[in-house]
Every structure is written in C-alpha cells, then in structure tokens.
C-alpha cells in the first residue's frame, strides 16, 4: 500500500487539489437562485419535448386513432408511477446522509 501511494503521490495530490478547488467553486457560484432558474429551464425543455411527442403521435397515421384515448394514459401512468418514483427515491437516497440537503 505504501509503495502504491509513493508511486502515485502526484496523482493523489492532483485529484485532491482539483476536488478542493471544485468544491470551493461550487459553494461560491451555485446558489438557490441559479438552481431555481436551471430547474425552470429543464422543466420547460421537458414540457416542450412532451408536447412535441404527443402532438406527433396524435397525428401519425398508425397511432392517431388510439394515442389520446388508449396509449397516452398508460404512458403517463408508467412515467409518473415508475420513472418519477425511481428518480425521487434515488435523490432521497443521495440525501440520506446529508441533513442540509433535505427539504430544499
């Protein structure tokens, strides 16, 4: 183990230095206002993509007769029930050891 550390000391120092610098920069520049702004933009992009998909599938000759009444409700339930809960659970797991991040 000591030999490994001695052979890679500059890599270890470099990674630690870059990590420390990155941590300082993130604490200085990432604010609640910036995160709110970015979140709003991400939501807008996602909503625009959803509108694009549903408008396209409602007009496509193979899906237009069944998209709105049959397929779309199940796609929405699938996305909301599984994908959103998976992401929410993942984030909750990441926050589990850091009380400062909870309820933000």
Secondary structure as UniProt FT lines:
FT   HELIX           2..7
FT   HELIX           9..29
FT   HELIX           32..59
FT   TURN            61..66
FT   HELIX           67..71
FT   HELIX           72..78
FT   HELIX           79..83
FT   HELIX           84..95
FT   TURN            96..97
FT   TURN            99..103
//
